[in-house]
């Protein structure tokens, strides 16, 4: 284990503890305040993943380096996981605060659509056989999705008059309304989630590169097996 | 070998080709109009008198429009691949001309389908329109956003193994901002308010999609 990996573990553990013992509770949110330190960073990382997928897609289109495509796909897969986490934690909060898991709140709905975009991207990848074409088509879709994402996350929720969702960290008037200690824990959690995302992303890309290399390399002498043996006939 | 025509002349040629093909085969307009008629009748019947309420009428209009638009525009490029005309089109026109021509053709088809849906809606639902100017502006902006976005997704779909089932799955999530803003703007216009915020979102979204599509289509177009 490298030093910074151990450091990340300590950082995340300290943030979890700080969320429970150091940060005060928000008015009207009671003990459910704690979810701020996990739900919002998960949603943040799902947005970051979107941008990484789109930017790596654009880099693939410019350089035609398969590694950029691998990064784009890995970011989308991880984005799907973090988006699912944000949706699930949001549903738990909704059940605790408003009595129902699903309330058709604009923010609940838009993050669900973000989830659908990730799923659509991965479905498109699965539907194209040729690797070069798959990379090209997926990169274009990732860039289109990157354009849609800010509208979904930041513009549309403000359009609706109905919302149960608490004010965003930076409210409509552009003011930060959060206790400094809460904000400190929140920033720490968001930073830790972001580093965790980039770490898992690098691991995913390394694994995908290894798979790619093993497929491209010719079989080594002495390790070739006959078709009959492979099929067990 | 003759030189290629300019951008607008080439786009007009592609647009004309699309409309002529549509006129001869009626592959998308026929199915779209029928689809629109059936969904409009079923949904307005299911909603009953509630369909006249601004919020219900707005959802009804854009649901029928979105599904009809997807039915008609999502195969714009798959037809070229299946008919073996993709390579011919590639030789005859550049990517910009093809995309512009397809956008214009999509807008024409969508305009016709929309006219049909609005006439049917006025007949079957007959909601009161508080701000006709606002409604017209939202209809134009929302239709342009759909007509710009759907052919881009259609071009991606043409590269995939199965075109049919994927169309809605790929197009709807990307077009959600346009549909949300259109529904909200239509509701406001029916209630009698000018939908300024929704119009700004629609124009910004359509412009962003058009710019991105213009830059990215080269990559979809290459063999």
HADDOCK unambig.tbl for C-alpha pairs under 7 A between the chains (distance, minus, plus):
assign (segid A and resid 113 and name CA) (segid B and resid 173 and name CA) 5.90 0.50 0.50
assign (segid A and resid 116 and name CA) (segid B and resid 173 and name CA) 6.19 0.50 0.50
assign (segid A and resid 117 and name CA) (segid B and resid 173 and name CA) 5.41 0.50 0.50
assign (segid A and resid 117 and name CA) (segid B and resid 174 and name CA) 6.80 0.50 0.50
assign (segid A and resid 120 and name CA) (segid B and resid 169 and name CA) 6.03 0.50 0.50
assign (segid A and resid 120 and name CA) (segid B and resid 170 and name CA) 5.33 0.50 0.50
assign (segid A and resid 127 and name CA) (segid B and resid 160 and name CA) 5.25 0.50 0.50
assign (segid A and resid 127 and name CA) (segid B and resid 161 and name CA) 5.38 0.50 0.50
assign (segid A and resid 127 and name CA) (segid B and resid 162 and name CA) 6.93 0.50 0.50
assign (segid A and resid 128 and name CA) (segid B and resid 159 and name CA) 6.77 0.50 0.50
assign (segid A and resid 128 and name CA) (segid B and resid 160 and name CA) 4.73 0.50 0.50
assign (segid A and resid 128 and name CA) (segid B and resid 161 and name CA) 5.85 0.50 0.50
assign (segid A and resid 136 and name CA) (segid B and resid 219 and name CA) 6.81 0.50 0.50
assign (segid A and resid 137 and name CA) (segid B and resid 156 and name CA) 5.99 0.50 0.50
assign (segid A and resid 137 and name CA) (segid B and resid 220 and name CA) 6.41 0.50 0.50
assign (segid A and resid 140 and name CA) (segid B and resid 216 and name CA) 6.46 0.50 0.50
assign (segid A and resid 145 and name CA) (segid B and resid 174 and name CA) 6.13 0.50 0.50
assign (segid A and resid 148 and name CA) (segid B and resid 174 and name CA) 6.00 0.50 0.50
assign (segid A and resid 151 and name CA) (segid B and resid 177 and name CA) 6.27 0.50 0.50
assign (segid A and resid 152 and name CA) (segid B and resid 177 and name CA) 6.27 0.50 0.50
assign (segid A and resid 156 and name CA) (segid B and resid 177 and name CA) 6.91 0.50 0.50
